[in-house]
Amino acid sequence: MAEEGSKAAGPIRMVAINNMVENMRYKSQILARTNKLESGIMDSGLVGFAAGMLVALVLIVVPALVLM
């Protein structure tokens, strides 16, 4: 009888451990994705800023020159 109880507890514990491992795996994948996204944004930030500045200057300077 005692052996049956310990055998029944084994799979239940494994299910709980598997659920915890899946939880940790899911969270680590989200962290990795977030890190990659932030890395990509930081790498292209300077180029994006320069392009935005150029567009803003064109939108300001061209109408000012047309009005002169």
HUWO-V759017 format. One record per residue. N is the residue number from 0. RES is the residue in one letter. PHI is phi in radians with two decimals (none if undefined). PSI is psi in whole degrees, 0 to 359 (* if undefined). Layout:
n/res/phi/psi
N/RES/PHI/PSI
N/RES/PHI/PSI
This chain:
n/res/phi/psi
0/M/none/319
1/A/-1.16/325
2/E/-1.16/323
3/E/-1.10/320
4/G/-1.14/319
5/S/-1.25/327
6/K/-1.20/323
7/A/-1.21/329
8/A/-1.32/334
9/G/-1.04/303
10/P/-1.07/325
11/I/-1.12/318
12/R/-1.12/321
13/M/-1.13/322
14/V/-1.10/316
15/A/-1.12/318
16/I/-1.15/317
17/N/-1.06/320
18/N/-1.11/318
19/M/-1.14/319
20/V/-1.12/317
21/E/-1.08/319
22/N/-1.05/313
23/M/-1.15/321
24/R/-1.11/316
25/Y/-1.08/313
26/K/-1.13/322
27/S/-1.19/325
28/Q/-1.16/320
29/I/-1.14/317
30/L/-1.08/318
31/A/-1.13/318
32/R/-1.10/316
33/T/-1.09/317
34/N/-1.09/317
35/K/-1.13/320
36/L/-1.12/313
37/E/-1.10/323
38/S/-1.10/315
39/G/-1.11/320
40/I/-1.16/318
41/M/-1.16/324
42/D/-1.21/321
43/S/-1.67/5
44/G/-1.11/318
45/L/-1.18/318
46/V/-1.14/317
47/G/-1.11/320
48/F/-1.12/316
49/A/-1.12/318
50/A/-1.13/318
51/G/-1.12/319
52/M/-1.12/318
53/L/-1.09/314
54/V/-1.09/317
55/A/-1.09/317
56/L/-1.12/319
57/V/-1.10/318
58/L/-1.19/337
59/I/-1.63/315
60/V/-1.29/317
61/V/-1.07/311
62/P/-1.11/326
63/A/-1.15/321
64/L/-1.22/326
65/V/-1.18/324
66/L/-1.29/342
67/M/-1.37/*
